[in-house]
Amino acid sequence: MVSVEVSRMGKTRVVFIDPGAKVNSSYYCNIVLEKGLLPDIRAIAYVIITGGHCSKMERQLTPPGPG
């Protein structure tokens, strides 16, 4: 199973769910969201909020967006 978010504002990386994993709320929050989708969602939101314009220091401190 995989999980990915796609919208006109951007996309996240594909998160693969381990075969046989019991996907309950804890697994989804800790593995799928926290380690997979949220870093990309935060990067997309940052670009939207700043309008794509930021200083050199901000670019260095901001994690790269999704591929």
Gaussian input, Z-matrix of N, CA and C with variables (Angstrom, degrees):
# hf/3-21g

backbone

0 1
 N
 C     1     B1
 C     2     B2     1     A1
 N     3     B3     2     A2     1     D1
 C     4     B4     3     A3     2     D2
 C     5     B5     4     A4     3     D3
 N     6     B6     5     A5     4     D4
 C     7     B7     6     A6     5     D5
 C     8     B8     7     A7     6     D6
 N     9     B9     8     A8     7     D7
 C    10    B10     9     A9     8     D8
 C    11    B11    10    A10     9     D9
 N    12    B12    11    A11    10    D10
 C    13    B13    12    A12    11    D11
 C    14    B14    13    A13    12    D12
 N    15    B15    14    A14    13    D13
 C    16    B16    15    A15    14    D14
 C    17    B17    16    A16    15    D15
 N    18    B18    17    A17    16    D16
 C    19    B19    18    A18    17    D17
 C    20    B20    19    A19    18    D18
 N    21    B21    20    A20    19    D19
 C    22    B22    21    A21    20    D20
 C    23    B23    22    A22    21    D21
 N    24    B24    23    A23    22    D22
 C    25    B25    24    A24    23    D23
 C    26    B26    25    A25    24    D24
 N    27    B27    26    A26    25    D25
 C    28    B28    27    A27    26    D26
 C    29    B29    28    A28    27    D27
 N    30    B30    29    A29    28    D28
 C    31    B31    30    A30    29    D29
 C    32    B32    31    A31    30    D30
 N    33    B33    32    A32    31    D31
 C    34    B34    33    A33    32    D32
 C    35    B35    34    A34    33    D33
 N    36    B36    35    A35    34    D34
 C    37    B37    36    A36    35    D35
 C    38    B38    37    A37    36    D36
 N    39    B39    38    A38    37    D37
 C    40    B40    39    A39    38    D38
 C    41    B41    40    A40    39    D39
 N    42    B42    41    A41    40    D40
 C    43    B43    42    A42    41    D41
 C    44    B44    43    A43    42    D42
 N    45    B45    44    A44    43    D43
 C    46    B46    45    A45    44    D44
 C    47    B47    46    A46    45    D45
 N    48    B48    47    A47    46    D46
 C    49    B49    48    A48    47    D47
 C    50    B50    49    A49    48    D48
 N    51    B51    50    A50    49    D49
 C    52    B52    51    A51    50    D50
 C    53    B53    52    A52    51    D51
 N    54    B54    53    A53    52    D52
 C    55    B55    54    A54    53    D53
 C    56    B56    55    A55    54    D54
 N    57    B57    56    A56    55    D55
 C    58    B58    57    A57    56    D56
 C    59    B59    58    A58    57    D57
 N    60    B60    59    A59    58    D58
 C    61    B61    60    A60    59    D59
 C    62    B62    61    A61    60    D60
 N    63    B63    62    A62    61    D61
 C    64    B64    63    A63    62    D62
 C    65    B65    64    A64    63    D63
 N    66    B66    65    A65    64    D64
 C    67    B67    66    A66    65    D65
 C    68    B68    67    A67    66    D66
 N    69    B69    68    A68    67    D67
 C    70    B70    69    A69    68    D68
 C    71    B71    70    A70    69    D69
 N    72    B72    71    A71    70    D70
 C    73    B73    72    A72    71    D71
 C    74    B74    73    A73    72    D72
 N    75    B75    74    A74    73    D73
 C    76    B76    75    A75    74    D74
 C    77    B77    76    A76    75    D75
 N    78    B78    77    A77    76    D76
 C    79    B79    78    A78    77    D77
 C    80    B80    79    A79    78    D78
 N    81    B81    80    A80    79    D79
 C    82    B82    81    A81    80    D80
 C    83    B83    82    A82    81    D81
 N    84    B84    83    A83    82    D82
 C    85    B85    84    A84    83    D83
 C    86    B86    85    A85    84    D84
 N    87    B87    86    A86    85    D85
 C    88    B88    87    A87    86    D86
 C    89    B89    88    A88    87    D87
 N    90    B90    89    A89    88    D88
 C    91    B91    90    A90    89    D89
 C    92    B92    91    A91    90    D90
 N    93    B93    92    A92    91    D91
 C    94    B94    93    A93    92    D92
 C    95    B95    94    A94    93    D93
 N    96    B96    95    A95    94    D94
 C    97    B97    96    A96    95    D95
 C    98    B98    97    A97    96    D96
 N    99    B99    98    A98    97    D97
 C   100   B100    99    A99    98    D98
 C   101   B101   100   A100    99    D99
 N   102   B102   101   A101   100   D100
 C   103   B103   102   A102   101   D101
 C   104   B104   103   A103   102   D102
 N   105   B105   104   A104   103   D103
 C   106   B106   105   A105   104   D104
 C   107   B107   106   A106   105   D105
 N   108   B108   107   A107   106   D106
 C   109   B109   108   A108   107   D107
 C   110   B110   109   A109   108   D108
 N   111   B111   110   A110   109   D109
 C   112   B112   111   A111   110   D110
 C   113   B113   112   A112   111   D111
 N   114   B114   113   A113   112   D112
 C   115   B115   114   A114   113   D113
 C   116   B116   115   A115   114   D114
 N   117   B117   116   A116   115   D115
 C   118   B118   117   A117   116   D116
 C   119   B119   118   A118   117   D117
 N   120   B120   119   A119   118   D118
 C   121   B121   120   A120   119   D119
 C   122   B122   121   A121   120   D120
 N   123   B123   122   A122   121   D121
 C   124   B124   123   A123   122   D122
 C   125   B125   124   A124   123   D123
 N   126   B126   125   A125   124   D124
 C   127   B127   126   A126   125   D125
 C   128   B128   127   A127   126   D126
 N   129   B129   128   A128   127   D127
 C   130   B130   129   A129   128   D128
 C   131   B131   130   A130   129   D129
 N   132   B132   131   A131   130   D130
 C   133   B133   132   A132   131   D131
 C   134   B134   133   A133   132   D132
 N   135   B135   134   A134   133   D133
 C   136   B136   135   A135   134   D134
 C   137   B137   136   A136   135   D135
 N   138   B138   137   A137   136   D136
 C   139   B139   138   A138   137   D137
 C   140   B140   139   A139   138   D138
 N   141   B141   140   A140   139   D139
 C   142   B142   141   A141   140   D140
 C   143   B143   142   A142   141   D141
 N   144   B144   143   A143   142   D142
 C   145   B145   144   A144   143   D143
 C   146   B146   145   A145   144   D144
 N   147   B147   146   A146   145   D145
 C   148   B148   147   A147   146   D146
 C   149   B149   148   A148   147   D147
 N   150   B150   149   A149   148   D148
 C   151   B151   150   A150   149   D149
 C   152   B152   151   A151   150   D150
 N   153   B153   152   A152   151   D151
 C   154   B154   153   A153   152   D152
 C   155   B155   154   A154   153   D153
 N   156   B156   155   A155   154   D154
 C   157   B157   156   A156   155   D155
 C   158   B158   157   A157   156   D156
 N   159   B159   158   A158   157   D157
 C   160   B160   159   A159   158   D158
 C   161   B161   160   A160   159   D159
 N   162   B162   161   A161   160   D160
 C   163   B163   162   A162   161   D161
 C   164   B164   163   A163   162   D162
 N   165   B165   164   A164   163   D163
 C   166   B166   165   A165   164   D164
 C   167   B167   166   A166   165   D165
 N   168   B168   167   A167   166   D166
 C   169   B169   168   A168   167   D167
 C   170   B170   169   A169   168   D168
 N   171   B171   170   A170   169   D169
 C   172   B172   171   A171   170   D170
 C   173   B173   172   A172   171   D171
 N   174   B174   173   A173   172   D172
 C   175   B175   174   A174   173   D173
 C   176   B176   175   A175   174   D174
 N   177   B177   176   A176   175   D175
 C   178   B178   177   A177   176   D176
 C   179   B179   178   A178   177   D177
 N   180   B180   179   A179   178   D178
 C   181   B181   180   A180   179   D179
 C   182   B182   181   A181   180   D180
 N   183   B183   182   A182   181   D181
 C   184   B184   183   A183   182   D182
 C   185   B185   184   A184   183   D183
 N   186   B186   185   A185   184   D184
 C   187   B187   186   A186   185   D185
 C   188   B188   187   A187   186   D186
 N   189   B189   188   A188   187   D187
 C   190   B190   189   A189   188   D188
 C   191   B191   190   A190   189   D189
 N   192   B192   191   A191   190   D190
 C   193   B193   192   A192   191   D191
 C   194   B194   193   A193   192   D192
 N   195   B195   194   A194   193   D193
 C   196   B196   195   A195   194   D194
 C   197   B197   196   A196   195   D195
 N   198   B198   197   A197   196   D196
 C   199   B199   198   A198   197   D197
 C   200   B200   199   A199   198   D198

   B1=1.4420
   B2=1.5299
   B3=1.3251
   B4=1.4573
   B5=1.5159
   B6=1.3279
   B7=1.4508
   B8=1.5202
   B9=1.3316
   B10=1.4562
   B11=1.5289
   B12=1.2998
   B13=1.4610
   B14=1.5230
   B15=1.3379
   B16=1.4568
   B17=1.5198
   B18=1.3223
   B19=1.4598
   B20=1.5219
   B21=1.3079
   B22=1.4586
   B23=1.5346
   B24=1.3329
   B25=1.4644
   B26=1.5172
   B27=1.3188
   B28=1.4548
   B29=1.5143
   B30=1.3109
   B31=1.4550
   B32=1.5250
   B33=1.3113
   B34=1.4556
   B35=1.5198
   B36=1.3034
   B37=1.4707
   B38=1.5221
   B39=1.3048
   B40=1.4597
   B41=1.5261
   B42=1.3171
   B43=1.4591
   B44=1.5248
   B45=1.3175
   B46=1.4579
   B47=1.5275
   B48=1.3080
   B49=1.4616
   B50=1.5278
   B51=1.3280
   B52=1.4589
   B53=1.5291
   B54=1.3322
   B55=1.4706
   B56=1.5269
   B57=1.2932
   B58=1.4609
   B59=1.5168
   B60=1.3243
   B61=1.4676
   B62=1.5293
   B63=1.3265
   B64=1.4566
   B65=1.5265
   B66=1.3258
   B67=1.4631
   B68=1.5242
   B69=1.3160
   B70=1.4581
   B71=1.5298
   B72=1.2973
   B73=1.4691
   B74=1.5276
   B75=1.3245
   B76=1.4627
   B77=1.5263
   B78=1.3221
   B79=1.4758
   B80=1.5227
   B81=1.3364
   B82=1.4620
   B83=1.5313
   B84=1.3274
   B85=1.4707
   B86=1.5279
   B87=1.3294
   B88=1.4642
   B89=1.5251
   B90=1.2982
   B91=1.4596
   B92=1.5279
   B93=1.3158
   B94=1.4657
   B95=1.5257
   B96=1.3178
   B97=1.4654
   B98=1.5240
   B99=1.3197
   B100=1.4625
   B101=1.5238
   B102=1.3206
   B103=1.4582
   B104=1.5162
   B105=1.3297
   B106=1.4468
   B107=1.5099
   B108=1.3197
   B109=1.4569
   B110=1.5264
   B111=1.3325
   B112=1.4647
   B113=1.5316
   B114=1.3421
   B115=1.4671
   B116=1.5294
   B117=1.3254
   B118=1.4626
   B119=1.5207
   B120=1.3250
   B121=1.4607
   B122=1.5254
   B123=1.3316
   B124=1.4741
   B125=1.5283
   B126=1.3256
   B127=1.4699
   B128=1.5208
   B129=1.3218
   B130=1.4663
   B131=1.5224
   B132=1.3322
   B133=1.4672
   B134=1.5209
   B135=1.3275
   B136=1.4587
   B137=1.5267
   B138=1.3210
   B139=1.4680
   B140=1.5213
   B141=1.3229
   B142=1.4653
   B143=1.5217
   B144=1.3195
   B145=1.4659
   B146=1.5221
   B147=1.3352
   B148=1.4601
   B149=1.5226
   B150=1.3122
   B151=1.4553
   B152=1.5151
   B153=1.3163
   B154=1.4593
   B155=1.5133
   B156=1.3399
   B157=1.4603
   B158=1.5250
   B159=1.3074
   B160=1.4561
   B161=1.5253
   B162=1.3037
   B163=1.4552
   B164=1.5267
   B165=1.3214
   B166=1.4596
   B167=1.5288
   B168=1.3361
   B169=1.4640
   B170=1.5268
   B171=1.3283
   B172=1.4600
   B173=1.5263
   B174=1.3273
   B175=1.4685
   B176=1.5212
   B177=1.3204
   B178=1.4597
   B179=1.5246
   B180=1.3311
   B181=1.4576
   B182=1.5246
   B183=1.3256
   B184=1.4515
   B185=1.5137
   B186=1.3350
   B187=1.4585
   B188=1.5226
   B189=1.3213
   B190=1.4531
   B191=1.5247
   B192=1.2948
   B193=1.4633
   B194=1.5099
   B195=1.3120
   B196=1.4541
   B197=1.5224
   B198=1.3222
   B199=1.4506
   B200=1.4533
   A1=107.91
   A2=115.99
   A3=120.99
   A4=109.45
   A5=115.19
   A6=121.78
   A7=107.94
   A8=116.72
   A9=122.25
   A10=108.03
   A11=116.27
   A12=121.59
   A13=108.09
   A14=116.79
   A15=121.74
   A16=108.14
   A17=115.54
   A18=120.61
   A19=107.79
   A20=117.00
   A21=119.20
   A22=111.48
   A23=116.84
   A24=120.92
   A25=112.92
   A26=118.01
   A27=120.30
   A28=111.97
   A29=115.19
   A30=120.73
   A31=109.08
   A32=115.09
   A33=120.54
   A34=108.58
   A35=114.71
   A36=118.46
   A37=108.78
   A38=115.95
   A39=121.75
   A40=108.19
   A41=116.29
   A42=121.95
   A43=107.44
   A44=116.32
   A45=121.51
   A46=109.33
   A47=115.55
   A48=121.84
   A49=107.32
   A50=116.10
   A51=120.68
   A52=110.71
   A53=117.33
   A54=119.53
   A55=110.16
   A56=115.78
   A57=120.75
   A58=114.75
   A59=117.23
   A60=119.74
   A61=109.69
   A62=115.33
   A63=120.71
   A64=106.92
   A65=116.39
   A66=120.58
   A67=108.73
   A68=114.74
   A69=120.94
   A70=107.60
   A71=117.30
   A72=119.52
   A73=111.94
   A74=117.42
   A75=120.68
   A76=111.30
   A77=117.30
   A78=121.60
   A79=109.72
   A80=116.12
   A81=119.69
   A82=111.12
   A83=117.11
   A84=120.54
   A85=111.77
   A86=117.14
   A87=120.94
   A88=114.00
   A89=118.10
   A90=121.19
   A91=111.44
   A92=115.92
   A93=119.69
   A94=111.26
   A95=117.32
   A96=119.53
   A97=112.63
   A98=116.78
   A99=120.74
   A100=113.11
   A101=117.67
   A102=120.30
   A103=112.97
   A104=117.57
   A105=119.59
   A106=114.74
   A107=117.18
   A108=120.84
   A109=114.68
   A110=118.48
   A111=120.01
   A112=114.85
   A113=120.30
   A114=117.65
   A115=112.75
   A116=116.95
   A117=120.35
   A118=111.48
   A119=116.99
   A120=120.71
   A121=110.27
   A122=117.14
   A123=120.46
   A124=111.14
   A125=116.88
   A126=120.29
   A127=110.78
   A128=117.52
   A129=121.47
   A130=109.79
   A131=117.25
   A132=121.33
   A133=110.90
   A134=117.48
   A135=121.12
   A136=110.70
   A137=116.42
   A138=120.43
   A139=110.25
   A140=117.28
   A141=120.75
   A142=110.44
   A143=117.31
   A144=121.59
   A145=111.53
   A146=117.33
   A147=120.30
   A148=112.23
   A149=117.21
   A150=119.92
   A151=112.12
   A152=117.51
   A153=121.20
   A154=113.13
   A155=117.42
   A156=121.00
   A157=109.43
   A158=116.44
   A159=119.89
   A160=108.99
   A161=115.09
   A162=120.15
   A163=110.81
   A164=116.28
   A165=121.40
   A166=110.44
   A167=117.51
   A168=120.59
   A169=110.41
   A170=117.54
   A171=120.18
   A172=110.82
   A173=117.27
   A174=120.32
   A175=110.91
   A176=117.73
   A177=121.28
   A178=111.23
   A179=117.19
   A180=121.35
   A181=112.99
   A182=117.18
   A183=122.07
   A184=110.39
   A185=117.99
   A186=118.81
   A187=110.95
   A188=118.02
   A189=120.13
   A190=111.06
   A191=115.36
   A192=120.86
   A193=111.11
   A194=115.42
   A195=119.10
   A196=111.04
   A197=115.42
   A198=122.75
   A199=111.44
   D1=148.29
   D2=178.05
   D3=-130.36
   D4=161.16
   D5=175.53
   D6=-136.69
   D7=134.72
   D8=179.25
   D9=-153.95
   D10=148.78
   D11=177.00
   D12=-114.70
   D13=132.49
   D14=179.32
   D15=-135.82
   D16=132.18
   D17=174.52
   D18=-147.83
   D19=176.73
   D20=179.50
   D21=-69.96
   D22=-12.75
   D23=179.06
   D24=-89.97
   D25=-13.51
   D26=179.57
   D27=156.60
   D28=-175.88
   D29=179.48
   D30=-139.59
   D31=159.92
   D32=177.10
   D33=-106.43
   D34=168.30
   D35=173.96
   D36=-69.52
   D37=162.06
   D38=177.72
   D39=-82.40
   D40=130.70
   D41=177.39
   D42=-107.62
   D43=119.66
   D44=179.31
   D45=-89.50
   D46=131.63
   D47=177.39
   D48=-89.24
   D49=131.01
   D50=-179.84
   D51=-57.90
   D52=134.64
   D53=176.95
   D54=-57.32
   D55=133.86
   D56=178.98
   D57=81.69
   D58=-1.11
   D59=-179.27
   D60=-69.81
   D61=140.82
   D62=175.06
   D63=-87.99
   D64=106.35
   D65=-176.12
   D66=-87.30
   D67=92.79
   D68=174.43
   D69=-106.97
   D70=-174.84
   D71=-176.66
   D72=-62.40
   D73=-36.82
   D74=179.70
   D75=-64.91
   D76=-47.02
   D77=179.13
   D78=-61.69
   D79=-46.34
   D80=-177.42
   D81=-61.91
   D82=-46.01
   D83=-178.47
   D84=-67.60
   D85=-45.88
   D86=-173.79
   D87=-79.66
   D88=-36.23
   D89=-175.33
   D90=-99.35
   D91=-58.09
   D92=-173.84
   D93=-68.62
   D94=-51.97
   D95=-177.57
   D96=-76.08
   D97=-61.13
   D98=-170.99
   D99=-62.96
   D100=-43.86
   D101=-176.23
   D102=-94.79
   D103=-11.16
   D104=-175.54
   D105=-117.11
   D106=-68.13
   D107=-168.95
   D108=-86.53
   D109=-38.41
   D110=-173.48
   D111=-60.99
   D112=-39.59
   D113=177.65
   D114=-58.35
   D115=-40.04
   D116=178.78
   D117=-70.77
   D118=-40.63
   D119=179.09
   D120=-62.70
   D121=-40.54
   D122=177.72
   D123=-63.59
   D124=-40.82
   D125=179.62
   D126=-65.29
   D127=-41.34
   D128=177.87
   D129=-63.54
   D130=-45.55
   D131=-179.96
   D132=-61.95
   D133=-38.84
   D134=-179.96
   D135=-61.45
   D136=-43.24
   D137=179.43
   D138=-65.73
   D139=-39.74
   D140=178.96
   D141=-65.40
   D142=-45.13
   D143=-178.06
   D144=-64.62
   D145=-42.42
   D146=-177.45
   D147=-85.26
   D148=-4.40
   D149=-178.19
   D150=69.53
   D151=18.58
   D152=179.84
   D153=82.31
   D154=-0.58
   D155=-178.74
   D156=-108.51
   D157=125.42
   D158=176.59
   D159=-155.25
   D160=162.89
   D161=-178.38
   D162=-75.55
   D163=167.80
   D164=178.75
   D165=-60.02
   D166=-40.16
   D167=-179.59
   D168=-66.31
   D169=-40.98
   D170=178.21
   D171=-61.66
   D172=-40.37
   D173=178.58
   D174=-63.03
   D175=-35.30
   D176=-179.88
   D177=-71.45
   D178=-31.83
   D179=-176.88
   D180=-88.05
   D181=-17.25
   D182=-176.51
   D183=-88.98
   D184=130.21
   D185=177.26
   D186=-63.69
   D187=149.39
   D188=-179.26
   D189=-63.45
   D190=148.77
   D191=178.86
   D192=-75.48
   D193=178.92
   D194=-179.37
   D195=-66.01
   D196=152.01
   D197=-178.71
   D198=-64.57

